[in-house]
């Protein structure tokens, strides 16, 4: 009877060992790894972007580190052993059976992650090059709110200035700029504003902002008239050429000065609530007051304790800085900043060291 029990147990363990050894563990890891790694990378990007915004409020250089490659390796090993024998005490056969059985398994998860510092001439050029006016209009055409996009990416339009907190060019902004932004948002809702890009014979692009000749919603006609008046546009035409420049524009032209990615980060840095002690000792710069029409782009809170369930949180100089989960406007601004990297033609870094870390 003891022998039969041992045989059944041994067969069961051998079958389990064969099953785990013969079946592939790779496919089962794909759904879990893909979700976990993508979530971890997204969270790290949010934290890195927030950290660089906070650092810029302290006149510290922003530094970006890209996750270049993730190689995840799994190893599973298993062994089964057993023994059976009979004891004969005092030289006589007996009924004492002696058996043993054992199993051993080893599971190893050893991912290797490669980090690439983002630097080099092409990358820095992408950071400091202003976003093309056509890209700003394309974003509005794609459905992004006109007021949000223009407050974030535009410095001036036909001589009307946006609010700026950059120490070198801080200004409260022109009330007319915020009126234009609000009016464009109202006209955008009606679908009566659009844009197109033309190519001349030399294949040079020309961006055109168009108001529909036939007004679909008559209630927006006063807004269209007011936009033309504020921007000094010709009221007898419906299509205007948009170009990058700091001129006053007018007539059939719209001169738009846009911000670079580095400028946008600098403006968002002005929304950080840095501790009073850091303002008093001069380690962080003060932000000029905005006029009532200026809308804050984002709000980064600060405190000595880590917040519960933040959208993004980092620690810097002994304080916590974070964006609340309930603050949709700030979440949208931070997410847009990460997405705007696609419009900054940063290219690939050249001759960069790779930092490879086996995560154990």
C-alpha positions, -999 to 999 in steps of 0.1 A, spaced: 0 0 0 28 24 9 45 16 -24 13 25 -44 10 58 -26 46 67 -33 41 58 -70 10 80 -73 28 110 -57 59 106 -78 38 104 -110 19 136 -100 51 155 -93 67 143 -125 36 153 -145 36 188 -129 73 193 -136 68 182 -172 39 206 -175 57 236 -162 89 227 -182 72 220 -215 47 249 -214 60 283 -225 57 311 -198 64 338 -224 29 344 -238 13 347 -204 37 375 -195 28 397 -225 -5 412 -212 9 418 -177 43 432 -188 29 454 -216 4 471 -192 28 474 -163 57 487 -182 36 512 -202 20 525 -170 54 528 -153 69 547 -182 39 570 -184 41 578 -147 78 584 -149 74 608 -178 48 628 -158 71 630 -128 101 639 -150 81 667 -167 68 680 -134 103 679 -118 118 699 -147 90 725 -144 97 729 -107 135 731 -113 130 759 -138 112 780 -111 145 778 -92 166 787 -123 178 751 -125 184 733 -158 159 708 -170 173 674 -178 154 646 -196 163 609 -196 146 587 -221 138 550 -216 156 536 -247 150 499 -243 135 473 -220 145 437 -222 127 414 -198 139 379 -193 123 350 -174 139 317 -163 121 287 -147 138 255 -136 123 225 -118 136 192 -105 119 161 -89 136 133 -70 125 103 -51 138 71 -34 123 38 -20 138 10 0 131 -16 27 148 -20 61 156 -54 76 164 -50 112 183 -78 130 189 -95 97 153 -105 93 128 -93 67 104 -68 81 75 -47 70 93 -13 75 92 6 42 115 36 37 107 61 9 114 98 2 102 123 -24 111 159 -32 107 188 -57 126 220 -62 119 250 -85 136 283 -93 119 313 -110 140 343 -121 127 376 -135 155 399 -146 146 429 -167 173 451 -182 164 488 -188 185 511 -209 183 549 -204 194 576 -229 201 611 -218 185 636 -242 210 661 -253 230 672 -283 227 700 -309 196 687 -326 177 681 -294 185 715 -279 175 731 -312 142 714 -309 137 728 -274 144 764 -282 128 766 -317 93 782 -316 64 760 -326 52 767 -361 21 788 -363 6 762 -386 10 736 -358 -9 759 -334 -38 762 -359 -37 724 -367 -42 717 -330 -72 740 -329 -85 724 -361 -81 690 -344 -105 700 -317 -83 714 -289 -99 744 -273 -86 776 -290 -82 795 -257 -62 767 -241 -39 763 -271 -32 800 -277 -27 808 -240 -2 779 -239 17 784 -272 13 820 -284 33 850 -272 16 876 -294 -8 880 -323 -8 911 -344 10 930 -317 -12 919 -288 8 902 -260 0 872 -239 7 871 -202 43 860 -195 62 851 -162 96 847 -178 120 869 -158 136 884 -189 103 894 -205 76 894 -178 45 913 -186 8 912 -175 -4 908 -211 -28 929 -231 -66 927 -223 -73 926 -261 -52 894 -264 -75 876 -240 -106 890 -257 -94 876 -290 -87 842 -275 -121 840 -259 -138 851 -291 -119 826 -312 -131 799 -288 -167 809 -293 -164 809 -331 -146 776 -329 -176 760 -312 -198 770 -342 -174 753 -367 -172 785 -387 -134 789 -386 -108 767 -403 -74 766 -418 -56 752 -448 -20 751 -461 -10 760 -497 22 753 -515 36 778 -541 58 769 -570 89 768 -548 70 744 -525 70 770 -497 41 765 -473 16 793 -467 -9 789 -438 -43 805 -443 -69 811 -416 -104 810 -430 -138 823 -418 -167 807 -437 -182 830 -463 -216 817 -454 -224 821 -417 -241 789 -404 -248 803 -370 -258 840 -371 -252 844 -334 -214 843 -340 -213 871 -365 -207 898 -337 -177 877 -325 -163 875 -360 -166 913 -365 -150 919 -331 -120 896 -339 -114 915 -371 -115 948 -353 -91 937 -325 -66 922 -350 -71 951 -375 -81 927 -402 -98 936 -435 -135 929 -430 -141 925 -467 -122 892 -470 -126 859 -453 -91 844 -456 -59 856 -439 -23 847 -443 -7 835 -410 30 838 -405 56 839 -377 65 874 -367 63 901 -341 48 927 -364 14 944 -359 -1 925 -388 -35 937 -401 -52 938 -434 -49 903 -449 -20 892 -426 -19 877 -391 15 879 -375 19 853 -347 48 849 -323 48 814 -309 66 799 -279 93 772 -279 90 741 -257 115 756 -233 94 788 -231 62 768 -224 79 750 -196 91 784 -182 56 797 -183 43 766 -165 70 771 -139 53 803 -129 23 783 -117 43 765 -90 35 774 -54 71 775 -40 75 779 -3 78 814 12 111 805 26 125 799 -8 111 832 -21 126 851 9 161 836 5 160 843 -33 164 807 -44 132 809 -64 120 838 -86 88 857 -80 60 858 -105 45 892 -117 8 896 -111 -15 889 -140 -44 910 -151 -79 896 -143 -84 883 -179 -53 861 -177 -61 824 -170 -36 803 -151 -23 775 -173 -17 751 -144 -15 749 -106 13 730 -89 8 727 -52 36 723 -26 39 711 10 61 692 34 41 659 33 35 636 4 0 641 -10 -25 612 -12 -32 598 -47 -19 628 -68 -19 629 -106 19 635 -104 41 643 -75 79 648 -70 102 658 -42 126 687 -46 147 706 -20 129 690 9 93 698 -3 67 679 -22 52 694 -54 21 679 -70 -9 682 -92 -42 671 -78 -63 643 -95 -93 666 -94 -75 695 -111 -85 688 -147 -70 720 -161 -36 713 -147 -37 677 -157 -46 687 -193 -17 712 -193 9 687 -181 -4 661 -206 -3 686 -234 33 695 -225 44 659 -229 25 656 -262 40 688 -275 74 671 -277 61 657 -310 59 692 -324 94 701 -312 116 685 -338 141 672 -313 154 644 -336 177 617 -321 205 624 -298 240 619 -312 270 602 -295 252 597 -263 262 574 -234 238 546 -226 230 538 -190 220 501 -188 207 489 -154 198 453 -147 167 455 -124 168 426 -99 
